[in-house]
Amino acid sequence: MAQDLLDTASVERALAAAGVSPPGRLLVLEQVGSTSTELRSRAVGADPWPDGSVLLADDQVGGRGRAGRTWTTPPGRALTFSVLLRPQVPVERLGWAPLLAGLSVVEGLRSLGLDPVLKWPNDVLLPAGTSLPGWGPYRKVAGVLAELVAQPAPAVVLGIGINVHQESAELPVASATSVALAGAPASRARVLAAVLDRWWERTAQWRREDGRVTGRLADACTAACMTLGRTVEVTRPGGQLLRGTAVALADDGALLVESGGRVVPVHAGDVMLRTVEDGPAV
């Protein structure tokens, strides 16, 4: 692979070439611990960054995932960035933010010729030729982590990591894949432009509905979510286990699980979830 430098000029060129609206503010760092930690610090203070600001790193060395997991990538091989969302919608509807980010990644990768799906609540997967315990015929290409910023007004920082250039030997686990391995070589700036194009459109729809997900947006979220219709096991706080069928997404983005004749809402921040058909959890 030729060197794929990620800097402000390359990002601005890619956004302009794709006809994508520029971010509220844009910052590309050579190296950072976590893009979300950096963006959170700029979301508050005397000069808080505006809605739609984007912070990227050419090399992220301390990426974070759900439940204390880490996201590690070789330098220059992944697209790691965070987006600031100040949606001015009811706080109880902010649970849709990570799902809309995941949908935007799904749709952005589709525009590059791939066939991704969303594993609720925050993983983007690509089909694979073989089955793997815990993942079935899929591999993870991207992850999303949402973090609430309470001041000066409720906002969300969305951290997104997408494996772009990694070859098999560079992937940290067997359950991972990359855009390149899936057969869609593209620069990191081009991948960013594809995702942001969908993010601006999907969040604009969401804002117009005051944080509700209805109509075509609801249909798109449902169609992208491969978890629906599957048997799942949910480990809740305290170790309580819930087993049932994932049947729908609730009005606030929660996963509705039918179990023992009742429908239980499952919220992303509260659980660990696996699809039973895919074998042991990972």
Secondary structure, 3 states (H helix, E strand, C coil): CCCCCCCHHHHHHHHHHCCCCCCCCEEEEEEECCHHHHHHHHHCCCCCCCCCCEEEEEEECCEECHHHCEECCCCCCEEEEEEEECCCCCHHHCCHHHHHHHHHHHHHHHCCCCCCEEECCCEEEEEEEEEECCCEEEEEEEEEEEEEECCCCCEEEEEEEEECCCCHHHCCCCCECCCCCCCCCCCHHHHHHHHHHHHHHHHHHHHHCCCCCCHHHHHHHHHHECCCCCEEEEECHHHCEEEEEEEEECCCCCEEEEECCEEEEECHHHCEEEEHHHCCCC
